[in-house]
Amino acid sequence: YEGTRLGRQELAGEILEDVEGALWTLAQIDALRVKEAPELTRVAVAIDPAVTHSEESDETGIVVAGLGSDGHGYVLADLSGRYSPDGWARRAIGALDRYHGDRIVAEVNNGGDMVALTLRTIDRSVPYKAVHASRGKVTRAEPVAALYEQGKVHHVGIFPQLEDQMTTWTPGDGSPDRMDALVWALTELMLGTRTLEWA
C-alpha cells in the first residue's frame, strides 16, 4: 500500500480527511468490502486505453467486475498500468479468460478502431463492446457512485491505487484511468442502456 492513501492510513496511522467534491470515501468503500463474491451471473472486463506508451503516458485502466446472484456488483481486480497496446490487450483478454468473463468493454474516444483491431489481432472471437464517452466524467460516474451509496457495490479485497483515484478525484482533475474503467464495468453490468449514450 506504500504511496497510497490507504497505506498512509493503515501503515502510518494517519487520519485522512475526505476530499471535498470526491464521489467516494474510503470509509464507504471499506464498509462494503468483502472477502469473496457470491456466484456471479456476469463478468465484464473494462478498458480505458492509453493512446501512447512511455514512462510519461497515462495508465491504461483495466478493471474486472462481476454481477452477483444477489444483484450487487463486485469489483474483482484492478489490472491497470502502463502497457503497450499489445500489452493491455493481452492483459484484458487474459483477465476475460481467468475470470470467465462475458465481454470486454472499452472506451474508444481516443483509440477508435485501434482498440478493436488490437484485441482481435490477439483473439479474433473476443466478445467486445465499444463505448463512447459522450458526456463528462462526473455525469458518467455519479450513477455508479449512487450504487455504492445504496450499498450495492463491493470490493473483493483491497485495490489501493484504484481506491486512491476514487476517493481523491474531483471534477477538473486529470484523467482517472482506473476509476474510468471501474465506471465502464459497473455501468455495463448494473445500469445498462438506461444511462448509456454510447454506440
C-alpha positions in Angstrom: 0.0 0.0 0.0 3.1 2.3 0.1 2.4 5.6 -1.6 -1.3 5.3 -1.4 -3.9 6.9 0.9 -4.8 3.5 2.3 -1.1 2.9 3.2 -0.8 6.3 4.9 -3.9 5.4 7.0 -3.2 1.8 7.7 0.6 1.7 7.9 1.4 5.2 9.1 -1.6 5.7 11.3 -2.6 9.0 9.6 -6.2 10.2 9.9 -7.1 11.3 6.4 -9.8 13.8 5.7 -12.3 13.1 3.0 -11.6 15.1 -0.2 -14.3 17.7 -0.8 -16.0 17.0 -4.1 -14.9 13.4 -4.4 -17.7 10.9 -5.2 -16.5 8.2 -2.9 -15.0 8.0 0.6 -12.6 5.3 1.9 -14.9 4.7 4.8 -17.8 3.9 2.4 -15.6 1.5 0.3 -14.3 -0.1 3.5 -17.8 -0.7 4.9 -18.8 -2.6 1.7 -15.6 -4.6 1.3 -15.9 -8.4 1.2 -13.5 -11.3 1.2 -15.2 -13.2 -1.7 -18.0 -12.7 -4.1 -21.1 -14.9 -4.3 -22.0 -16.8 -7.5 -21.6 -14.4 -10.4 -24.1 -14.1 -13.3 -22.0 -11.9 -15.5 -18.4 -10.6 -15.5 -17.1 -7.7 -17.5 -13.5 -6.5 -18.2 -13.4 -2.8 -18.8 -10.5 -0.9 -20.5 -9.8 2.8 -20.6 -6.8 2.6 -23.0 -3.9 5.0 -23.1 -3.1 6.1 -26.7 0.7 6.4 -26.1 3.2 4.1 -24.4 6.1 5.7 -22.5 7.1 6.4 -18.9 5.1 9.7 -19.1 2.0 8.1 -20.6 -1.3 7.8 -18.8 -2.0 4.4 -17.5 -4.4 2.1 -19.2 -7.3 1.4 -16.8 -8.3 -2.3 -16.7 -10.9 -3.3 -14.1 -12.7 -6.6 -13.7 -16.2 -6.6 -12.1 -19.0 -9.1 -11.7 -22.7 -9.0 -11.2 -23.7 -11.3 -8.3 -26.7 -13.5 -8.0 -27.8 -11.1 -5.3 -27.9 -8.2 -7.9 -24.9 -6.5 -6.4 -21.7 -5.5 -8.2 -18.4 -7.0 -7.2 -15.0 -5.4 -8.1 -12.7 -8.4 -8.7 -9.4 -7.0 -10.0 -7.6 -3.8 -10.9 -5.0 -4.7 -13.5 -4.3 -1.2 -14.6 -0.8 0.0 -15.6 1.4 1.4 -18.3 1.4 -1.0 -21.2 1.9 -1.1 -24.9 -1.3 -1.6 -26.9 -0.4 -5.3 -27.2 0.3 -5.4 -23.5 -3.0 -4.1 -22.4 -4.9 -6.2 -24.9 -3.3 -9.4 -23.7 -3.8 -8.4 -20.1 -7.5 -7.8 -20.7 -8.1 -11.0 -22.7 -6.2 -12.9 -20.1 -8.5 -11.5 -17.4 -11.5 -12.4 -19.5 -10.4 -16.0 -19.5 -9.3 -16.1 -15.9 -12.5 -14.6 -14.5 -14.8 -16.4 -17.0 -15.9 -13.0 -18.3 -18.7 -12.4 -20.8 -17.3 -9.4 -22.6 -14.6 -6.7 -22.8 -15.9 -3.1 -22.7 -13.5 -0.5 -24.0 -13.7 3.3 -24.3 -12.8 4.2 -27.9 -12.9 8.0 -27.8 -9.1 8.3 -28.3 -8.3 4.9 -29.7 -11.1 4.5 -32.2 -10.9 1.4 -34.4 -7.4 0.7 -33.0 -8.9 -0.8 -29.8 -11.0 -3.5 -31.6 -8.1 -4.2 -34.0 -5.6 -4.7 -31.2 -7.9 -7.0 -29.3 -8.9 -9.0 -32.4 -5.3 -9.4 -33.5 -4.8 -11.5 -30.4 -8.2 -13.2 -30.3 -10.5 -12.9 -33.3 -13.5 -14.1 -31.4 -13.1 -12.0 -28.3 -16.6 -10.7 -27.1 -16.1 -6.9 -27.3 -18.2 -3.8 -27.0 -17.0 -0.3 -27.8 -18.3 2.6 -25.7 -18.0 6.3 -26.5 -17.9 8.9 -23.7 -20.4 11.5 -24.9 -20.8 13.0 -21.5 -18.4 14.3 -18.8 -16.7 12.0 -16.3 -18.8 13.3 -13.4 -22.1 12.6 -15.3 -20.9 9.1 -16.1 -19.6 8.4 -12.6 -22.4 9.7 -10.5 -24.9 6.8 -11.1 -22.1 4.3 -10.2 -21.3 6.3 -7.0 -25.0 6.2 -6.2 -24.8 2.3 -6.4 -22.1 2.5 -3.7 -24.3 4.8 -1.6 -27.1 2.3 -1.8 -24.7 -0.5 -0.6 -24.8 -2.4 -3.9 -21.1 -2.5 -4.9 -18.4 -4.4 -3.0 -14.7 -4.6 -3.5 -13.4 -8.2 -3.2 -10.2 -7.4 -1.4 -8.2 -4.1 -1.5 -7.3 -2.1 -4.6 -5.2 0.7 -3.1 -4.4 2.7 -6.4 -7.9 2.4 -7.7 -9.4 3.4 -4.4 -7.0 6.4 -4.3 -8.4 7.6 -7.6 -11.9 7.1 -6.5 -11.5 9.0 -3.2 -9.4 11.8 -4.4 -10.6 12.6 -7.9 -12.7 15.8 -8.2 -14.1 17.5 -11.3 -11.4 19.3 -13.2 -8.6 16.9 -12.2 -6.7 14.9 -14.7 -7.9 11.6 -16.2 -8.5 8.9 -13.6 -7.9 5.9 -15.8 -8.6 3.2 -13.1 -11.7 4.9 -12.0 -12.9 5.3 -15.6 -12.5 1.6 -16.2 -14.4 0.9 -13.0 -17.3 3.1 -14.1 -17.5 1.4 -17.5 -17.5 -2.1 -16.0 -20.2 -1.3 -13.4 -22.3 0.6 -15.9 -22.2 -2.3 -18.3 -23.2 -4.8 -15.6 -25.7 -2.8 -13.5 -27.0 0.2 -15.3 -27.2 -0.9 -18.9 -28.8 1.3 -21.5 -30.6 3.5 -19.0 -27.5 5.7 -18.6 -25.7 5.0 -21.9 -25.4 7.3 -24.8 -22.8 5.2 -26.5 -22.7 3.2 -29.6 
